[in-house]
Amino acid sequence: MQQAIERVTDRARPNAVKRAILAGALLLGAAPFACAAEPGRPDAGADRRVPCTIEVLQSEELPGAPIFNHHLRAVLRVTLPDRAPFETTVERIMPWQVPPPRRGQRLQMLCDPATMGWPAFY
């Protein structure tokens, strides 16, 4: 009888270990989502970006780029749905594999109106 009880206990141990590992993995996987929905931060995880249109008004290639890169300056018109359009100048170094922006080119992307952070062309 004692041997039968030991056999059942030995069989249950690997399942208990597997369950403990699975529970730990689920807790670690859910931790980032719990932090994003923290009640102290009402806008945590909220995506405030809105669709905007960016049009290239002028683009020029400047000297002094590292090898296999373009040094570009572009004048852009940014149009947000609820604001007046405005112009800005962006100067970037881009890899040579990416075609430079051309006059008249339009691009639809998501912009954050609070910070107006500019995403890269590439």
Backbone as a chain_set.jsonl record, in Angstrom:
{"seq": "MQQAIERVTDRARPNAVKRAILAGALLLGAAPFACAAEPGRPDAGADRRVPCTIEVLQSEELPGAPIFNHHLRAVLRVTLPDRAPFETTVERIMPWQVPPPRRGQRLQMLCDPATMGWPAFY", "coords": {"N": [[0.816, -1.19, 0.0], [1.879, 1.263, 0.827], [3.844, 1.589, -1.129], [2.282, 1.974, -3.408], [1.113, 4.452, -2.865], [3.394, 6.086, -2.857], [4.132, 5.87, -5.554], [2.001, 7.162, -6.845], [2.343, 9.743, -5.802], [4.899, 10.363, -6.812], [4.301, 10.484, -9.515], [2.667, 12.712, -9.587], [4.304, 14.835, -8.964], [5.913, 15.816, -11.258], [3.826, 17.001, -12.745], [3.009, 19.012, -11.001], [5.25, 20.645, -10.982], [5.303, 21.419, -13.659], [2.911, 22.863, -13.738], [3.531, 24.954, -11.978], [5.592, 26.245, -13.37], [4.204, 27.03, -15.668], [2.298, 28.781, -14.514], [4.016, 30.777, -13.522], [5.11, 31.737, -15.933], [2.829, 32.784, -17.15], [2.191, 34.844, -15.349], [4.453, 36.494, -15.6], [4.188, 37.168, -18.279], [1.838, 38.657, -18.268], [2.452, 40.889, -16.813], [3.47, 43.337, -18.138], [1.094, 44.285, -19.285], [-0.488, 44.806, -17.093], [0.887, 46.908, -15.933], [0.552, 48.862, -17.892], [-2.118, 49.457, -17.667], [-2.396, 50.895, -15.35], [-4.09, 52.326, -12.618], [-3.447, 54.867, -11.655], [-2.54, 56.349, -13.763], [-4.353, 57.721, -16.114], [-4.178, 57.915, -18.909], [-2.509, 55.928, -19.687], [-0.976, 53.834, -21.958], [-2.631, 54.719, -23.954], [-3.174, 55.582, -27.308], [-2.415, 58.45, -28.789], [-2.007, 59.337, -31.292], [-2.775, 60.784, -34.461], [-4.113, 60.55, -37.803], [-2.16, 62.056, -40.321], [-1.194, 64.171, -43.069], [1.691, 64.419, -44.975], [3.478, 66.474, -47.048], [5.998, 66.859, -49.462], [7.597, 69.782, -50.064], [9.989, 70.86, -50.959], [13.144, 69.453, -51.695], [16.522, 68.67, -51.089], [19.828, 67.497, -51.745], [22.544, 67.446, -49.635], [26.064, 68.23, -49.267], [28.691, 66.272, -47.679], [27.942, 63.886, -46.508], [28.25, 60.725, -44.792], [29.993, 57.83, -46.116], [28.106, 55.865, -48.378], [25.629, 56.984, -47.731], [22.971, 59.446, -47.753], [22.808, 62.937, -47.335], [20.246, 64.846, -46.477], [17.979, 67.578, -46.908], [14.773, 68.666, -46.32], [11.815, 70.475, -47.045], [8.777, 70.432, -45.531], [5.204, 70.151, -45.642], [2.872, 69.851, -43.202], [-0.202, 68.456, -42.534], [-2.747, 68.347, -40.331], [-5.849, 66.87, -39.242], [-7.486, 68.559, -37.599], [-6.238, 71.006, -37.394], [-4.536, 73.955, -38.638], [-2.57, 73.739, -41.631], [1.014, 73.48, -41.515], [4.449, 74.43, -42.133], [7.64, 72.848, -42.089], [11.162, 72.293, -41.665], [13.264, 69.59, -42.285], [16.218, 67.872, -41.589], [18.18, 65.221, -42.464], [20.218, 62.233, -42.284], [20.291, 59.629, -44.451], [20.24, 56.151, -45.379], [21.81, 54.951, -48.41], [20.279, 53.141, -49.833], [17.651, 53.831, -49.588], [15.298, 55.684, -51.355], [15.553, 59.206, -51.854], [13.322, 61.789, -50.56], [11.013, 63.311, -52.831], [9.966, 66.287, -54.566], [6.559, 67.115, -54.238], [5.816, 64.623, -53.395], [3.659, 62.691, -51.378], [2.708, 61.624, -48.146], [1.029, 59.497, -45.983], [0.636, 59.226, -42.566], [0.85, 58.422, -39.033], [0.734, 60.928, -36.631], [1.795, 62.492, -33.62], [0.083, 64.939, -32.141], [0.641, 66.314, -29.792], [3.409, 66.203, -29.257], [4.487, 66.379, -31.719], [6.362, 64.681, -32.9], [8.617, 63.564, -35.33], [8.385, 60.991, -37.588], [10.702, 58.765, -39.224], [11.689, 58.774, -42.714], [12.402, 56.341, -43.638]], "CA": [[0.0, 0.0, 0.0], [2.783, 2.407, 0.908], [4.491, 1.732, -2.431], [1.29, 2.532, -4.348], [0.97, 5.879, -2.545], [4.615, 6.74, -3.321], [4.089, 5.929, -7.01], [1.057, 8.227, -7.214], [2.982, 10.999, -5.43], [5.975, 10.598, -7.766], [3.703, 10.883, -10.791], [2.051, 14.031, -9.438], [5.331, 15.866, -8.834], [6.212, 16.515, -12.515], [2.701, 17.848, -13.114], [3.029, 20.192, -10.137], [6.337, 21.497, -11.468], [4.847, 21.997, -14.922], [1.9, 23.872, -13.426], [4.206, 26.105, -11.379], [6.297, 26.934, -14.451], [3.188, 27.656, -16.502], [1.744, 29.915, -13.771], [5.031, 31.828, -13.515], [5.208, 32.323, -17.27], [1.634, 33.604, -17.37], [2.313, 36.056, -14.546], [5.46, 37.363, -16.224], [3.658, 37.66, -19.548], [0.762, 39.62, -18.043], [2.952, 42.043, -16.06], [3.477, 44.602, -18.888], [-0.269, 44.767, -19.502], [-0.972, 45.339, -15.826], [1.524, 48.207, -15.748], [-0.011, 49.81, -18.841], [-3.46, 49.826, -17.243], [-2.283, 51.349, -13.975], [-5.159, 53.29, -12.38], [-2.926, 56.206, -11.37], [-2.261, 57.034, -15.031], [-5.535, 57.466, -16.938], [-3.88, 57.823, -20.342], [-1.46, 54.932, -19.883], [-1.218, 52.932, -23.065], [-3.524, 55.316, -24.95], [-2.491, 56.04, -28.515], [-2.966, 59.759, -29.115], [-1.613, 59.729, -32.645], [-3.867, 60.991, -35.406], [-3.601, 60.499, -39.173], [-1.786, 63.346, -40.897], [-0.633, 64.124, -44.417], [2.948, 65.15, -45.103], [3.805, 66.725, -48.456], [7.345, 67.389, -49.658], [7.574, 70.997, -50.877], [11.308, 71.008, -51.571], [14.105, 68.491, -51.18], [17.854, 68.847, -51.679], [20.883, 66.67, -51.195], [23.629, 68.29, -49.153], [27.365, 67.547, -49.23], [29.224, 65.923, -46.37], [27.342, 62.684, -45.941], [29.162, 59.583, -44.685], [29.966, 56.953, -47.275], [26.884, 55.078, -48.559], [24.497, 57.681, -47.118], [22.554, 60.739, -48.304], [22.525, 64.003, -46.373], [19.105, 65.487, -47.123], [17.179, 68.607, -46.263], [13.468, 68.718, -46.98], [10.792, 71.361, -46.496], [7.56, 69.642, -45.513], [3.942, 70.732, -45.175], [2.166, 68.865, -42.39], [-1.613, 68.78, -42.405], [-3.495, 67.566, -39.354], [-7.263, 67.041, -39.536], [-8.164, 69.605, -36.841], [-5.363, 72.181, -37.266], [-4.097, 74.565, -39.896], [-1.299, 73.153, -42.083], [2.217, 74.268, -41.247], [5.655, 73.965, -42.817], [8.813, 72.618, -41.26], [12.342, 71.808, -42.382], [13.861, 68.413, -41.669], [17.524, 67.524, -42.157], [18.47, 63.852, -42.037], [21.148, 61.382, -43.011], [19.559, 58.412, -44.784], [21.046, 55.187, -46.125], [21.729, 55.146, -49.858], [19.295, 52.231, -50.413], [16.329, 54.461, -49.502], [15.227, 56.827, -52.262], [15.297, 60.461, -51.138], [12.001, 62.349, -50.837], [10.938, 64.161, -54.021], [8.961, 67.343, -54.527], [5.227, 66.655, -54.565], [5.541, 63.334, -52.781], [2.776, 62.775, -50.207], [2.842, 60.487, -47.257], [0.04, 59.419, -44.916], [1.186, 58.545, -41.401], [0.299, 58.817, -37.746], [1.531, 61.946, -35.947], [1.347, 62.833, -32.282], [-0.009, 66.397, -32.149], [1.186, 66.898, -28.568], [4.863, 66.35, -29.343], [4.834, 66.533, -33.141], [7.555, 63.896, -33.194], [8.652, 63.24, -36.757], [8.897, 59.675, -37.937], [11.704, 58.749, -40.289], [11.204, 58.402, -44.047], [12.771, 54.953, -43.882]], "C": [[0.864, 1.26, 0.0], [3.467, 2.657, -0.441], [3.531, 2.33, -3.459], [1.113, 4.025, -4.126], [2.2, 6.643, -3.028], [4.629, 6.876, -4.84], [3.157, 7.048, -7.484], [1.666, 9.589, -6.921], [4.096, 11.341, -6.405], [5.435, 11.034, -9.122], [3.134, 12.293, -10.723], [3.094, 15.138, -9.38], [5.675, 16.548, -10.166], [5.063, 17.415, -12.969], [2.662, 19.118, -12.28], [4.107, 21.164, -10.588], [5.923, 22.176, -12.774], [3.824, 23.1, -14.677], [2.533, 25.122, -12.831], [4.943, 26.914, -12.44], [5.311, 27.672, -15.342], [2.581, 28.884, -15.811], [2.736, 31.078, -13.73], [5.154, 32.52, -14.859], [4.008, 33.213, -17.566], [1.692, 34.901, -16.576], [3.333, 37.016, -15.146], [4.96, 37.943, -17.537], [2.589, 38.712, -19.369], [1.245, 40.875, -17.332], [2.988, 43.329, -16.877], [2.074, 45.165, -19.115], [-0.843, 45.351, -18.226], [-0.365, 46.707, -15.561], [0.92, 49.247, -16.679], [-1.385, 50.282, -18.408], [-3.466, 50.282, -15.788], [-3.328, 52.425, -13.703], [-4.662, 54.698, -12.097], [-2.65, 57.014, -12.627], [-3.434, 56.776, -15.981], [-5.236, 57.308, -18.416], [-2.804, 56.79, -20.636], [-1.85, 53.992, -21.013], [-2.126, 53.518, -24.143], [-2.701, 55.83, -26.128], [-3.146, 57.345, -28.952], [-2.602, 60.202, -30.527], [-2.835, 59.826, -33.547], [-3.301, 60.907, -36.819], [-3.29, 61.904, -39.682], [-1.191, 63.118, -42.289], [0.623, 64.978, -44.439], [3.266, 65.249, -46.584], [5.184, 67.352, -48.537], [7.244, 68.597, -50.582], [8.89, 71.192, -51.611], [12.245, 70.009, -50.92], [15.442, 68.726, -51.864], [18.837, 67.932, -50.975], [22.063, 67.569, -50.856], [24.947, 67.523, -49.169], [27.716, 67.155, -47.794], [28.579, 64.717, -45.732], [28.396, 61.593, -45.795], [29.017, 58.684, -45.914], [28.717, 56.072, -47.229], [25.674, 55.675, -47.846], [24.183, 58.95, -47.909], [22.362, 61.703, -47.147], [21.458, 64.875, -47.031], [18.499, 66.565, -46.247], [15.879, 68.701, -47.036], [12.572, 69.71, -46.254], [9.469, 70.624, -46.65], [6.364, 70.48, -45.083], [3.182, 69.629, -44.465], [0.735, 69.338, -42.209], [-2.256, 67.809, -41.437], [-4.978, 67.819, -39.575], [-7.92, 68.215, -38.814], [-7.325, 70.861, -36.651], [-5.021, 72.728, -38.645], [-2.781, 73.909, -40.327], [-0.132, 74.078, -41.752], [3.388, 73.64, -41.967], [6.787, 73.811, -41.82], [9.948, 72.106, -42.136], [12.969, 70.675, -41.593], [15.175, 68.131, -42.375], [17.922, 66.17, -41.578], [19.591, 63.243, -42.866], [20.439, 60.048, -43.201], [20.477, 57.456, -45.524], [20.811, 55.322, -47.628], [20.69, 54.24, -50.495], [17.892, 52.846, -50.443], [16.291, 55.635, -50.471], [14.905, 58.102, -51.494], [13.887, 60.976, -51.447], [12.061, 63.307, -52.031], [9.821, 65.169, -53.889], [7.61, 66.785, -54.984], [4.856, 65.316, -53.947], [4.682, 63.541, -51.536], [2.86, 61.479, -49.433], [1.773, 60.581, -46.183], [0.671, 58.655, -43.757], [0.505, 59.034, -40.143], [1.256, 59.782, -37.063], [0.949, 62.169, -34.557], [1.278, 64.35, -32.195], [0.575, 67.035, -30.895], [2.683, 67.139, -28.682], [5.322, 66.673, -30.751], [6.171, 65.875, -33.432], [7.515, 63.434, -34.636], [9.173, 61.845, -36.967], [9.878, 59.757, -39.108], [11.05, 58.387, -41.622], [11.447, 56.933, -44.31], [12.424, 54.084, -42.721]], "O": [[0.601, 2.204, -0.744], [3.646, 3.806, -0.845], [3.953, 3.124, -4.3], [0.976, 4.784, -5.085], [2.063, 7.745, -3.559], [5.088, 7.892, -5.363], [3.487, 7.789, -8.41], [1.517, 10.508, -7.726], [4.23, 12.501, -6.793], [6.044, 11.86, -9.8], [3.128, 12.998, -11.732], [2.787, 16.281, -9.719], [5.724, 17.778, -10.202], [5.307, 18.487, -13.522], [2.322, 20.186, -12.79], [3.897, 22.377, -10.574], [6.168, 23.367, -12.966], [3.86, 24.144, -15.328], [2.115, 26.236, -13.148], [4.918, 28.145, -12.407], [5.556, 28.815, -15.729], [2.373, 29.914, -16.454], [2.343, 32.234, -13.885], [5.285, 33.743, -14.925], [4.155, 34.277, -18.166], [1.286, 35.95, -17.076], [3.097, 38.223, -15.191], [5.275, 39.085, -17.872], [2.435, 39.582, -20.227], [0.498, 41.85, -17.258], [2.566, 44.361, -16.357], [1.887, 46.381, -19.136], [-1.617, 46.306, -18.283], [-1.038, 47.583, -15.018], [0.788, 50.409, -16.294], [-1.785, 51.397, -18.743], [-4.448, 50.07, -15.077], [-3.444, 53.363, -14.492], [-5.418, 55.651, -12.29], [-2.538, 58.238, -12.563], [-3.498, 55.711, -16.593], [-5.98, 56.621, -19.116], [-2.242, 56.781, -21.731], [-2.942, 53.424, -21.008], [-2.366, 52.862, -25.157], [-1.65, 56.444, -25.94], [-4.282, 57.353, -29.425], [-2.871, 61.342, -30.905], [-3.792, 59.063, -33.418], [-2.114, 61.17, -37.014], [-4.079, 62.829, -39.489], [-0.75, 62.019, -42.626], [0.619, 66.12, -43.978], [3.318, 64.241, -47.289], [5.505, 68.265, -47.777], [6.854, 68.465, -51.742], [8.905, 71.64, -52.758], [12.145, 69.749, -49.721], [15.496, 68.954, -53.072], [18.706, 67.632, -49.788], [22.521, 68.354, -51.687], [24.947, 66.295, -49.093], [27.12, 67.641, -46.833], [28.666, 64.546, -44.516], [29.338, 61.536, -46.586], [28.037, 58.775, -46.652], [28.324, 55.594, -46.164], [24.79, 54.94, -47.406], [25.029, 59.46, -48.642], [21.82, 61.336, -46.104], [21.727, 65.559, -48.018], [18.504, 66.478, -45.019], [15.883, 68.802, -48.263], [12.563, 69.783, -45.025], [9.085, 70.239, -47.754], [6.489, 71.395, -44.27], [2.882, 68.591, -45.056], [0.486, 70.467, -41.786], [-2.306, 66.604, -41.685], [-5.341, 68.893, -40.055], [-8.838, 68.821, -39.367], [-7.67, 71.704, -35.823], [-5.191, 72.061, -39.666], [-1.962, 73.56, -39.477], [-0.279, 75.3, -41.715], [3.341, 72.476, -42.364], [6.879, 74.547, -40.838], [9.719, 71.557, -43.214], [13.179, 70.784, -40.385], [15.246, 68.147, -43.604], [17.991, 65.996, -40.361], [19.873, 63.673, -43.984], [20.034, 59.411, -42.229], [21.392, 57.891, -46.222], [19.744, 55.754, -48.062], [20.244, 54.528, -51.606], [17.045, 52.427, -51.233], [17.165, 56.5, -50.418], [14.077, 58.085, -50.583], [13.32, 60.636, -52.485], [13.046, 64.023, -52.213], [8.841, 64.934, -53.182], [7.527, 66.075, -55.987], [3.69, 64.922, -53.979], [4.936, 64.444, -50.738], [3.055, 60.399, -49.99], [1.622, 61.621, -45.543], [1.185, 57.553, -43.948], [-0.316, 59.951, -40.182], [2.446, 59.495, -36.928], [-0.259, 62.046, -34.356], [2.323, 65.001, -32.176], [0.969, 68.2, -30.937], [3.174, 68.181, -28.247], [6.424, 67.184, -30.95], [7.013, 66.443, -34.128], [6.482, 62.961, -35.11], [10.295, 61.537, -36.564], [9.865, 60.717, -39.879], [9.986, 57.77, -41.652], [10.756, 56.336, -45.135], [12.668, 52.878, -42.758]]}, "num_chains": 1, "name": "protein.A"}
